[in-house]
Amino acid sequence: MKDPIIEEVRKYRRKHTRKFRGDLSAICAELRRIQDTSGHEVVRLSPREKEGARRRAKSG
């Protein structure tokens, strides 16, 4: 089963890879530039605790 959202993400990923000839640093720089100029707020979430750590904290 193909997910249309996943297919679209992969399409644009391949497009960026070709445009920058696989240079991951250049791809990331371009994506950061797009993000910075988008006008959308960027939300950074804290990393989640692992489930086992939460259980140990509750029982400890």
mmCIF file as Biopython writes it, N, C-alpha, C and O atoms, coordinates in Angstrom:
data_model
#
loop_
_atom_site.group_PDB
_atom_site.id
_atom_site.type_symbol
_atom_site.label_atom_id
_atom_site.label_alt_id
_atom_site.label_comp_id
_atom_site.label_asym_id
_atom_site.label_entity_id
_atom_site.label_seq_id
_atom_site.pdbx_PDB_ins_code
_atom_site.Cartn_x
_atom_site.Cartn_y
_atom_site.Cartn_z
_atom_site.occupancy
_atom_site.B_iso_or_equiv
_atom_site.auth_seq_id
_atom_site.auth_asym_id
_atom_site.pdbx_PDB_model_num
ATOM 1   N N  . MET A ? 1  ? 0.832  -1.176 0.000  1.0 0.0 1  A 1 
ATOM 2   C CA . MET A ? 1  ? 0.000  0.000  0.000  1.0 0.0 1  A 1 
ATOM 3   C C  . MET A ? 1  ? 0.879  1.243  0.000  1.0 0.0 1  A 1 
ATOM 4   O O  . MET A ? 1  ? 1.806  1.348  0.804  1.0 0.0 1  A 1 
ATOM 5   N N  . LYS A ? 2  ? 0.600  2.174  -0.884 1.0 0.0 2  A 1 
ATOM 6   C CA . LYS A ? 2  ? 1.380  3.408  -0.955 1.0 0.0 2  A 1 
ATOM 7   C C  . LYS A ? 2  ? 0.624  4.536  -0.264 1.0 0.0 2  A 1 
ATOM 8   O O  . LYS A ? 2  ? -0.569 4.744  -0.487 1.0 0.0 2  A 1 
ATOM 9   N N  . ASP A ? 3  ? 1.340  5.242  0.565  1.0 0.0 3  A 1 
ATOM 10  C CA . ASP A ? 3  ? 0.770  6.383  1.271  1.0 0.0 3  A 1 
ATOM 11  C C  . ASP A ? 3  ? 1.086  7.627  0.439  1.0 0.0 3  A 1 
ATOM 12  O O  . ASP A ? 3  ? 2.262  7.898  0.195  1.0 0.0 3  A 1 
ATOM 13  N N  . PRO A ? 4  ? 0.092  8.391  -0.002 1.0 0.0 4  A 1 
ATOM 14  C CA . PRO A ? 4  ? 0.347  9.551  -0.859 1.0 0.0 4  A 1 
ATOM 15  C C  . PRO A ? 4  ? 1.190  10.630 -0.179 1.0 0.0 4  A 1 
ATOM 16  O O  . PRO A ? 4  ? 1.947  11.332 -0.850 1.0 0.0 4  A 1 
ATOM 17  N N  . ILE A ? 5  ? 1.073  10.768 1.118  1.0 0.0 5  A 1 
ATOM 18  C CA . ILE A ? 5  ? 1.883  11.771 1.827  1.0 0.0 5  A 1 
ATOM 19  C C  . ILE A ? 5  ? 3.347  11.351 1.822  1.0 0.0 5  A 1 
ATOM 20  O O  . ILE A ? 5  ? 4.227  12.168 1.552  1.0 0.0 5  A 1 
ATOM 21  N N  . ILE A ? 6  ? 3.610  10.087 2.119  1.0 0.0 6  A 1 
ATOM 22  C CA . ILE A ? 6  ? 4.984  9.577  2.114  1.0 0.0 6  A 1 
ATOM 23  C C  . ILE A ? 6  ? 5.574  9.696  0.716  1.0 0.0 6  A 1 
ATOM 24  O O  . ILE A ? 6  ? 6.732  10.084 0.561  1.0 0.0 6  A 1 
ATOM 25  N N  . GLU A ? 7  ? 4.788  9.367  -0.301 1.0 0.0 7  A 1 
ATOM 26  C CA . GLU A ? 7  ? 5.262  9.474  -1.678 1.0 0.0 7  A 1 
ATOM 27  C C  . GLU A ? 7  ? 5.620  10.916 -2.034 1.0 0.0 7  A 1 
ATOM 28  O O  . GLU A ? 7  ? 6.615  11.159 -2.717 1.0 0.0 7  A 1 
ATOM 29  N N  . GLU A ? 8  ? 4.819  11.864 -1.580 1.0 0.0 8  A 1 
ATOM 30  C CA . GLU A ? 8  ? 5.106  13.274 -1.858 1.0 0.0 8  A 1 
ATOM 31  C C  . GLU A ? 8  ? 6.385  13.723 -1.158 1.0 0.0 8  A 1 
ATOM 32  O O  . GLU A ? 8  ? 7.192  14.444 -1.745 1.0 0.0 8  A 1 
ATOM 33  N N  . VAL A ? 9  ? 6.575  13.306 0.087  1.0 0.0 9  A 1 
ATOM 34  C CA . VAL A ? 9  ? 7.798  13.641 0.821  1.0 0.0 9  A 1 
ATOM 35  C C  . VAL A ? 9  ? 9.014  13.076 0.086  1.0 0.0 9  A 1 
ATOM 36  O O  . VAL A ? 9  ? 10.020 13.763 -0.087 1.0 0.0 9  A 1 
ATOM 37  N N  . ARG A ? 10 ? 8.912  11.841 -0.337 1.0 0.0 10 A 1 
ATOM 38  C CA . ARG A ? 10 ? 10.031 11.208 -1.055 1.0 0.0 10 A 1 
ATOM 39  C C  . ARG A ? 10 ? 10.308 11.908 -2.377 1.0 0.0 10 A 1 
ATOM 40  O O  . ARG A ? 10 ? 11.465 12.056 -2.770 1.0 0.0 10 A 1 
ATOM 41  N N  . LYS A ? 11 ? 9.260  12.337 -3.062 1.0 0.0 11 A 1 
ATOM 42  C CA . LYS A ? 11 ? 9.420  13.060 -4.331 1.0 0.0 11 A 1 
ATOM 43  C C  . LYS A ? 11 ? 10.259 14.322 -4.129 1.0 0.0 11 A 1 
ATOM 44  O O  . LYS A ? 11 ? 11.203 14.575 -4.879 1.0 0.0 11 A 1 
ATOM 45  N N  . TYR A ? 12 ? 9.910  15.105 -3.116 1.0 0.0 12 A 1 
ATOM 46  C CA . TYR A ? 12 ? 10.650 16.338 -2.866 1.0 0.0 12 A 1 
ATOM 47  C C  . TYR A ? 12 ? 12.049 16.069 -2.330 1.0 0.0 12 A 1 
ATOM 48  O O  . TYR A ? 12 ? 12.971 16.840 -2.600 1.0 0.0 12 A 1 
ATOM 49  N N  . ARG A ? 13 ? 12.221 14.997 -1.582 1.0 0.0 13 A 1 
ATOM 50  C CA . ARG A ? 13 ? 13.551 14.629 -1.102 1.0 0.0 13 A 1 
ATOM 51  C C  . ARG A ? 13 ? 14.452 14.269 -2.286 1.0 0.0 13 A 1 
ATOM 52  O O  . ARG A ? 13 ? 15.610 14.684 -2.340 1.0 0.0 13 A 1 
ATOM 53  N N  . ARG A ? 14 ? 13.914 13.497 -3.233 1.0 0.0 14 A 1 
ATOM 54  C CA . ARG A ? 14 ? 14.698 13.147 -4.427 1.0 0.0 14 A 1 
ATOM 55  C C  . ARG A ? 14 ? 15.041 14.398 -5.239 1.0 0.0 14 A 1 
ATOM 56  O O  . ARG A ? 14 ? 16.148 14.527 -5.763 1.0 0.0 14 A 1 
ATOM 57  N N  . LYS A ? 15 ? 14.079 15.316 -5.334 1.0 0.0 15 A 1 
ATOM 58  C CA . LYS A ? 15 ? 14.293 16.567 -6.071 1.0 0.0 15 A 1 
ATOM 59  C C  . LYS A ? 15 ? 15.445 17.368 -5.453 1.0 0.0 15 A 1 
ATOM 60  O O  . LYS A ? 15 ? 16.318 17.856 -6.171 1.0 0.0 15 A 1 
ATOM 61  N N  . HIS A ? 16 ? 15.448 17.502 -4.138 1.0 0.0 16 A 1 
ATOM 62  C CA . HIS A ? 16 ? 16.534 18.223 -3.460 1.0 0.0 16 A 1 
ATOM 63  C C  . HIS A ? 16 ? 17.862 17.503 -3.638 1.0 0.0 16 A 1 
ATOM 64  O O  . HIS A ? 16 ? 18.895 18.137 -3.855 1.0 0.0 16 A 1 
ATOM 65  N N  . THR A ? 17 ? 17.833 16.180 -3.547 1.0 0.0 17 A 1 
ATOM 66  C CA . THR A ? 17 ? 19.066 15.407 -3.705 1.0 0.0 17 A 1 
ATOM 67  C C  . THR A ? 17 ? 19.681 15.647 -5.080 1.0 0.0 17 A 1 
ATOM 68  O O  . THR A ? 17 ? 20.891 15.841 -5.196 1.0 0.0 17 A 1 
ATOM 69  N N  . ARG A ? 18 ? 18.851 15.635 -6.120 1.0 0.0 18 A 1 
ATOM 70  C CA . ARG A ? 18 ? 19.361 15.885 -7.474 1.0 0.0 18 A 1 
ATOM 71  C C  . ARG A ? 18 ? 19.861 17.323 -7.614 1.0 0.0 18 A 1 
ATOM 72  O O  . ARG A ? 18 ? 20.935 17.557 -8.168 1.0 0.0 18 A 1 
ATOM 73  N N  . LYS A ? 19 ? 19.089 18.275 -7.116 1.0 0.0 19 A 1 
ATOM 74  C CA . LYS A ? 19 ? 19.444 19.695 -7.250 1.0 0.0 19 A 1 
ATOM 75  C C  . LYS A ? 19 ? 20.802 19.992 -6.627 1.0 0.0 19 A 1 
ATOM 76  O O  . LYS A ? 19 ? 21.582 20.768 -7.178 1.0 0.0 19 A 1 
ATOM 77  N N  . PHE A ? 20 ? 21.091 19.370 -5.468 1.0 0.0 20 A 1 
ATOM 78  C CA . PHE A ? 20 ? 22.338 19.649 -4.755 1.0 0.0 20 A 1 
ATOM 79  C C  . PHE A ? 20 ? 23.347 18.521 -4.889 1.0 0.0 20 A 1 
ATOM 80  O O  . PHE A ? 20 ? 24.325 18.457 -4.143 1.0 0.0 20 A 1 
ATOM 81  N N  . ARG A ? 21 ? 23.105 17.635 -5.843 1.0 0.0 21 A 1 
ATOM 82  C CA . ARG A ? 21 ? 24.017 16.527 -6.159 1.0 0.0 21 A 1 
ATOM 83  C C  . ARG A ? 21 ? 24.391 15.700 -4.929 1.0 0.0 21 A 1 
ATOM 84  O O  . ARG A ? 21 ? 25.532 15.263 -4.779 1.0 0.0 21 A 1 
ATOM 85  N N  . GLY A ? 22 ? 23.420 15.498 -4.067 1.0 0.0 22 A 1 
ATOM 86  C CA . GLY A ? 22 ? 23.628 14.651 -2.897 1.0 0.0 22 A 1 
ATOM 87  C C  . GLY A ? 22 ? 24.404 15.295 -1.763 1.0 0.0 22 A 1 
ATOM 88  O O  . GLY A ? 22 ? 24.733 14.618 -0.788 1.0 0.0 22 A 1 
ATOM 89  N N  . ASP A ? 23 ? 24.710 16.592 -1.863 1.0 0.0 23 A 1 
ATOM 90  C CA . ASP A ? 23 ? 25.465 17.290 -0.817 1.0 0.0 23 A 1 
ATOM 91  C C  . ASP A ? 23 ? 24.522 17.607 0.347  1.0 0.0 23 A 1 
ATOM 92  O O  . ASP A ? 23 ? 23.760 18.573 0.299  1.0 0.0 23 A 1 
ATOM 93  N N  . LEU A ? 24 ? 24.586 16.783 1.384  1.0 0.0 24 A 1 
ATOM 94  C CA . LEU A ? 24 ? 23.663 16.909 2.506  1.0 0.0 24 A 1 
ATOM 95  C C  . LEU A ? 24 ? 23.779 18.268 3.196  1.0 0.0 24 A 1 
ATOM 96  O O  . LEU A ? 24 ? 22.767 18.825 3.621  1.0 0.0 24 A 1 
ATOM 97  N N  . SER A ? 25 ? 24.972 18.804 3.314  1.0 0.0 25 A 1 
ATOM 98  C CA . SER A ? 25 ? 25.149 20.121 3.939  1.0 0.0 25 A 1 
ATOM 99  C C  . SER A ? 25 ? 24.424 21.197 3.147  1.0 0.0 25 A 1 
ATOM 100 O O  . SER A ? 25 ? 23.789 22.074 3.732  1.0 0.0 25 A 1 
ATOM 101 N N  . ALA A ? 26 ? 24.511 21.142 1.842  1.0 0.0 26 A 1 
ATOM 102 C CA . ALA A ? 26 ? 23.838 22.127 0.987  1.0 0.0 26 A 1 
ATOM 103 C C  . ALA A ? 26 ? 22.317 21.961 1.057  1.0 0.0 26 A 1 
ATOM 104 O O  . ALA A ? 26 ? 21.579 22.946 1.080  1.0 0.0 26 A 1 
ATOM 105 N N  . ILE A ? 27 ? 21.861 20.718 1.089  1.0 0.0 27 A 1 
ATOM 106 C CA . ILE A ? 27 ? 20.427 20.452 1.193  1.0 0.0 27 A 1 
ATOM 107 C C  . ILE A ? 27 ? 19.898 21.026 2.509  1.0 0.0 27 A 1 
ATOM 108 O O  . ILE A ? 27 ? 18.872 21.705 2.517  1.0 0.0 27 A 1 
ATOM 109 N N  . CYS A ? 28 ? 20.586 20.761 3.611  1.0 0.0 28 A 1 
ATOM 110 C CA . CYS A ? 28 ? 20.149 21.253 4.923  1.0 0.0 28 A 1 
ATOM 111 C C  . CYS A ? 28 ? 20.179 22.773 4.982  1.0 0.0 28 A 1 
ATOM 112 O O  . CYS A ? 28 ? 19.279 23.388 5.553  1.0 0.0 28 A 1 
ATOM 113 N N  . ALA A ? 29 ? 21.203 23.385 4.399  1.0 0.0 29 A 1 
ATOM 114 C CA . ALA A ? 29 ? 21.287 24.849 4.377  1.0 0.0 29 A 1 
ATOM 115 C C  . ALA A ? 29 ? 20.099 25.439 3.616  1.0 0.0 29 A 1 
ATOM 116 O O  . ALA A ? 29 ? 19.517 26.434 4.048  1.0 0.0 29 A 1 
ATOM 117 N N  . GLU A ? 30 ? 19.743 24.837 2.505  1.0 0.0 30 A 1 
ATOM 118 C CA . GLU A ? 30 ? 18.603 25.311 1.718  1.0 0.0 30 A 1 
ATOM 119 C C  . GLU A ? 30 ? 17.296 25.151 2.488  1.0 0.0 30 A 1 
ATOM 120 O O  . GLU A ? 30 ? 16.457 26.052 2.491  1.0 0.0 30 A 1 
ATOM 121 N N  . LEU A ? 31 ? 17.123 24.001 3.143  1.0 0.0 31 A 1 
ATOM 122 C CA . LEU A ? 31 ? 15.907 23.788 3.921  1.0 0.0 31 A 1 
ATOM 123 C C  . LEU A ? 31 ? 15.822 24.761 5.101  1.0 0.0 31 A 1 
ATOM 124 O O  . LEU A ? 31 ? 14.735 25.226 5.443  1.0 0.0 31 A 1 
ATOM 125 N N  . ARG A ? 32 ? 16.976 25.072 5.730  1.0 0.0 32 A 1 
ATOM 126 C CA . ARG A ? 32 ? 16.975 26.064 6.810  1.0 0.0 32 A 1 
ATOM 127 C C  . ARG A ? 32 ? 16.600 27.439 6.274  1.0 0.0 32 A 1 
ATOM 128 O O  . ARG A ? 32 ? 15.865 28.180 6.925  1.0 0.0 32 A 1 
ATOM 129 N N  . ARG A ? 33 ? 17.104 27.785 5.085  1.0 0.0 33 A 1 
ATOM 130 C CA . ARG A ? 33 ? 16.782 29.077 4.476  1.0 0.0 33 A 1 
ATOM 131 C C  . ARG A ? 33 ? 15.276 29.168 4.214  1.0 0.0 33 A 1 
ATOM 132 O O  . ARG A ? 33 ? 14.646 30.185 4.503  1.0 0.0 33 A 1 
ATOM 133 N N  . ILE A ? 34 ? 14.719 28.107 3.670  1.0 0.0 34 A 1 
ATOM 134 C CA . ILE A ? 34 ? 13.272 28.074 3.407  1.0 0.0 34 A 1 
ATOM 135 C C  . ILE A ? 34 ? 12.500 28.230 4.719  1.0 0.0 34 A 1 
ATOM 136 O O  . ILE A ? 34 ? 11.532 28.987 4.797  1.0 0.0 34 A 1 
ATOM 137 N N  . GLN A ? 35 ? 12.937 27.513 5.730  1.0 0.0 35 A 1 
ATOM 138 C CA . GLN A ? 35 ? 12.285 27.585 7.041  1.0 0.0 35 A 1 
ATOM 139 C C  . GLN A ? 35 ? 12.360 29.003 7.608  1.0 0.0 35 A 1 
ATOM 140 O O  . GLN A ? 35 ? 11.364 29.527 8.107  1.0 0.0 35 A 1 
ATOM 141 N N  . ASP A ? 36 ? 13.537 29.623 7.532  1.0 0.0 36 A 1 
ATOM 142 C CA . ASP A ? 36 ? 13.741 30.963 8.086  1.0 0.0 36 A 1 
ATOM 143 C C  . ASP A ? 36 ? 12.903 32.021 7.379  1.0 0.0 36 A 1 
ATOM 144 O O  . ASP A ? 36 ? 12.494 33.004 7.998  1.0 0.0 36 A 1 
ATOM 145 N N  . THR A ? 37 ? 12.647 31.830 6.095  1.0 0.0 37 A 1 
ATOM 146 C CA . THR A ? 37 ? 11.917 32.842 5.328  1.0 0.0 37 A 1 
ATOM 147 C C  . THR A ? 37 ? 10.428 32.517 5.173  1.0 0.0 37 A 1 
ATOM 148 O O  . THR A ? 37 ? 9.694  33.254 4.516  1.0 0.0 37 A 1 
ATOM 149 N N  . SER A ? 38 ? 9.991  31.419 5.776  1.0 0.0 38 A 1 
ATOM 150 C CA . SER A ? 38 ? 8.601  30.987 5.595  1.0 0.0 38 A 1 
ATOM 151 C C  . SER A ? 38 ? 7.595  31.854 6.347  1.0 0.0 38 A 1 
ATOM 152 O O  . SER A ? 38 ? 6.430  31.942 5.960  1.0 0.0 38 A 1 
ATOM 153 N N  . GLY A ? 39 ? 8.049  32.487 7.413  1.0 0.0 39 A 1 
ATOM 154 C CA . GLY A ? 39 ? 7.134  33.272 8.226  1.0 0.0 39 A 1 
ATOM 155 C C  . GLY A ? 39 ? 6.386  32.443 9.257  1.0 0.0 39 A 1 
ATOM 156 O O  . GLY A ? 39 ? 5.599  32.985 10.034 1.0 0.0 39 A 1 
ATOM 157 N N  . HIS A ? 40 ? 6.621  31.140 9.272  1.0 0.0 40 A 1 
ATOM 158 C CA . HIS A ? 40 ? 5.969  30.261 10.243 1.0 0.0 40 A 1 
ATOM 159 C C  . HIS A ? 40 ? 6.835  30.146 11.496 1.0 0.0 40 A 1 
ATOM 160 O O  . HIS A ? 40 ? 8.063  30.150 11.416 1.0 0.0 40 A 1 
ATOM 161 N N  . GLU A ? 41 ? 6.181  30.045 12.648 1.0 0.0 41 A 1 
ATOM 162 C CA . GLU A ? 41 ? 6.897  29.859 13.898 1.0 0.0 41 A 1 
ATOM 163 C C  . GLU A ? 41 ? 7.466  28.438 13.938 1.0 0.0 41 A 1 
ATOM 164 O O  . GLU A ? 41 ? 6.777  27.470 13.618 1.0 0.0 41 A 1 
ATOM 165 N N  . VAL A ? 42 ? 8.715  28.337 14.333 1.0 0.0 42 A 1 
ATOM 166 C CA . VAL A ? 42 ? 9.347  27.028 14.478 1.0 0.0 42 A 1 
ATOM 167 C C  . VAL A ? 42 ? 9.263  26.642 15.947 1.0 0.0 42 A 1 
ATOM 168 O O  . VAL A ? 42 ? 9.703  27.390 16.820 1.0 0.0 42 A 1 
ATOM 169 N N  . VAL A ? 43 ? 8.698  25.477 16.212 1.0 0.0 43 A 1 
ATOM 170 C CA . VAL A ? 43 ? 8.537  24.997 17.577 1.0 0.0 43 A 1 
ATOM 171 C C  . VAL A ? 43 ? 9.563  23.904 17.818 1.0 0.0 43 A 1 
ATOM 172 O O  . VAL A ? 43 ? 9.657  22.947 17.049 1.0 0.0 43 A 1 
ATOM 173 N N  . ARG A ? 44 ? 10.320 24.049 18.871 1.0 0.0 44 A 1 
ATOM 174 C CA . ARG A ? 44 ? 11.311 23.033 19.228 1.0 0.0 44 A 1 
ATOM 175 C C  . ARG A ? 44 ? 10.864 22.376 20.529 1.0 0.0 44 A 1 
ATOM 176 O O  . ARG A ? 44 ? 10.743 23.038 21.560 1.0 0.0 44 A 1 
ATOM 177 N N  . LEU A ? 45 ? 10.624 21.092 20.473 1.0 0.0 45 A 1 
ATOM 178 C CA . LEU A ? 45 ? 10.169 20.346 21.634 1.0 0.0 45 A 1 
ATOM 179 C C  . LEU A ? 45 ? 11.347 19.671 22.317 1.0 0.0 45 A 1 
ATOM 180 O O  . LEU A ? 45 ? 12.327 19.299 21.673 1.0 0.0 45 A 1 
ATOM 181 N N  . SER A ? 46 ? 11.236 19.519 23.625 1.0 0.0 46 A 1 
ATOM 182 C CA . SER A ? 46 ? 12.260 18.800 24.382 1.0 0.0 46 A 1 
ATOM 183 C C  . SER A ? 46 ? 12.187 17.326 24.015 1.0 0.0 46 A 1 
ATOM 184 O O  . SER A ? 46 ? 11.119 16.819 23.671 1.0 0.0 46 A 1 
ATOM 185 N N  . PRO A ? 47 ? 13.318 16.640 24.085 1.0 0.0 47 A 1 
ATOM 186 C CA . PRO A ? 47 ? 13.289 15.199 23.807 1.0 0.0 47 A 1 
ATOM 187 C C  . PRO A ? 47 ? 12.398 14.484 24.818 1.0 0.0 47 A 1 
ATOM 188 O O  . PRO A ? 47 ? 12.321 14.878 25.982 1.0 0.0 47 A 1 
ATOM 189 N N  . ARG A ? 48 ? 11.739 13.449 24.369 1.0 0.0 48 A 1 
ATOM 190 C CA . ARG A ? 48 ? 10.891 12.655 25.263 1.0 0.0 48 A 1 
ATOM 191 C C  . ARG A ? 48 ? 11.752 11.724 26.100 1.0 0.0 48 A 1 
ATOM 192 O O  . ARG A ? 48 ? 12.801 11.255 25.660 1.0 0.0 48 A 1 
ATOM 193 N N  . GLU A ? 49 ? 11.289 11.468 27.312 1.0 0.0 49 A 1 
ATOM 194 C CA . GLU A ? 49 ? 11.950 10.468 28.147 1.0 0.0 49 A 1 
ATOM 195 C C  . GLU A ? 49 ? 11.575 9.088  27.632 1.0 0.0 49 A 1 
ATOM 196 O O  . GLU A ? 49 ? 10.484 8.883  27.101 1.0 0.0 49 A 1 
ATOM 197 N N  . LYS A ? 50 ? 12.477 8.164  27.794 1.0 0.0 50 A 1 
ATOM 198 C CA . LYS A ? 50 ? 12.156 6.786  27.422 1.0 0.0 50 A 1 
ATOM 199 C C  . LYS A ? 50 ? 11.168 6.222  28.433 1.0 0.0 50 A 1 
ATOM 200 O O  . LYS A ? 50 ? 11.200 6.596  29.605 1.0 0.0 50 A 1 
ATOM 201 N N  . GLU A ? 51 ? 10.295 5.330  27.991 1.0 0.0 51 A 1 
ATOM 202 C CA . GLU A ? 51 ? 9.246  4.753  28.834 1.0 0.0 51 A 1 
ATOM 203 C C  . GLU A ? 51 ? 9.817  4.116  30.081 1.0 0.0 51 A 1 
ATOM 204 O O  . GLU A ? 51 ? 9.268  4.304  31.166 1.0 0.0 51 A 1 
ATOM 205 N N  . GLY A ? 52 ? 10.898 3.370  29.964 1.0 0.0 52 A 1 
ATOM 206 C CA . GLY A ? 52 ? 11.500 2.706  31.124 1.0 0.0 52 A 1 
ATOM 207 C C  . GLY A ? 52 ? 11.974 3.681  32.173 1.0 0.0 52 A 1 
ATOM 208 O O  . GLY A ? 52 ? 11.863 3.399  33.366 1.0 0.0 52 A 1 
ATOM 209 N N  . ALA A ? 53 ? 12.499 4.819  31.766 1.0 0.0 53 A 1 
ATOM 210 C CA . ALA A ? 53 ? 12.978 5.835  32.703 1.0 0.0 53 A 1 
ATOM 211 C C  . ALA A ? 53 ? 11.807 6.420  33.485 1.0 0.0 53 A 1 
ATOM 212 O O  . ALA A ? 53 ? 11.938 6.696  34.677 1.0 0.0 53 A 1 
ATOM 213 N N  . ARG A ? 54 ? 10.664 6.614  32.830 1.0 0.0 54 A 1 
ATOM 214 C CA . ARG A ? 54 ? 9.477  7.132  33.508 1.0 0.0 54 A 1 
ATOM 215 C C  . ARG A ? 54 ? 8.975  6.150  34.573 1.0 0.0 54 A 1 
ATOM 216 O O  . ARG A ? 54 ? 8.624  6.545  35.685 1.0 0.0 54 A 1 
ATOM 217 N N  . ARG A ? 55 ? 8.951  4.886  34.214 1.0 0.0 55 A 1 
ATOM 218 C CA . ARG A ? 55 ? 8.480  3.875  35.188 1.0 0.0 55 A 1 
ATOM 219 C C  . ARG A ? 55 ? 9.395  3.806  36.397 1.0 0.0 55 A 1 
ATOM 220 O O  . ARG A ? 55 ? 8.926  3.712  37.531 1.0 0.0 55 A 1 
ATOM 221 N N  . ARG A ? 56 ? 10.712 3.853  36.158 1.0 0.0 56 A 1 
ATOM 222 C CA . ARG A ? 56 ? 11.662 3.792  37.273 1.0 0.0 56 A 1 
ATOM 223 C C  . ARG A ? 56 ? 11.515 5.019  38.165 1.0 0.0 56 A 1 
ATOM 224 O O  . ARG A ? 56 ? 11.618 4.906  39.387 1.0 0.0 56 A 1 
ATOM 225 N N  . ALA A ? 57 ? 11.275 6.191  37.576 1.0 0.0 57 A 1 
ATOM 226 C CA . ALA A ? 57 ? 11.116 7.418  38.358 1.0 0.0 57 A 1 
ATOM 227 C C  . ALA A ? 57 ? 9.871  7.338  39.236 1.0 0.0 57 A 1 
ATOM 228 O O  . ALA A ? 57 ? 9.892  7.793  40.380 1.0 0.0 57 A 1 
ATOM 229 N N  . LYS A ? 58 ? 8.773  6.755  38.704 1.0 0.0 58 A 1 
ATOM 230 C CA . LYS A ? 58 ? 7.536  6.643  39.474 1.0 0.0 58 A 1 
ATOM 231 C C  . LYS A ? 58 ? 7.689  5.655  40.624 1.0 0.0 58 A 1 
ATOM 232 O O  . LYS A ? 58 ? 7.180  5.891  41.720 1.0 0.0 58 A 1 
ATOM 233 N N  . SER A ? 59 ? 8.386  4.553  40.378 1.0 0.0 59 A 1 
ATOM 234 C CA . SER A ? 59 ? 8.499  3.508  41.393 1.0 0.0 59 A 1 
ATOM 235 C C  . SER A ? 59 ? 9.610  3.790  42.394 1.0 0.0 59 A 1 
ATOM 236 O O  . SER A ? 59 ? 9.652  3.187  43.466 1.0 0.0 59 A 1 
ATOM 237 N N  . GLY A ? 60 ? 10.515 4.712  42.045 1.0 0.0 60 A 1 
ATOM 238 C CA . GLY A ? 60 ? 11.687 4.985  42.882 1.0 0.0 60 A 1 
ATOM 239 C C  . GLY A ? 60 ? 11.444 5.915  43.940 1.0 0.0 60 A 1 
ATOM 240 O O  . GLY A ? 60 ? 12.352 6.225  44.711 1.0 0.0 60 A 1 
#
